[in-house]
Amino acid sequence: MDAAKAMVVIVAGIFLNFSLNELDDNVGLSVTLKQELRTALVEYQRINEWNFQYSGQLLNSRFGRQY
């Protein structure tokens, strides 16, 4: 009986995965999400670099003004 339940879960998972891949191919959410994440990471790094460069000596002295 447990094997039958496991098989149902596996088949449902495969069907759901296939359906979501088809939906994503039509809508293109993955591509958009990846582009936005790359942009956000670059901006996050830029902000951190600016903060590090222009923050006070009290904060930078601990790190020797380096990462």
Steps between C-alpha positions, in 0.01 A plus 500: 500500500784740581659437162175604328488825697863570417431437132204741506718770658777444243260511205330812638841664546605423144170630364522817708861558395413457133198731529697772679781479243247544219344797678841657555593451135188691400529779757879526539503564873827313563694712253358822642564389857862407424562837333349690791703298753822576311414870492416499871826326592707748300317791662541345846874466445523858371318633807721299736814627330378859524406457865837349578690771316311791655422369846685646797844395621343337803335236282791457258784479750389157604552365148806701403296672226490175306246224465 
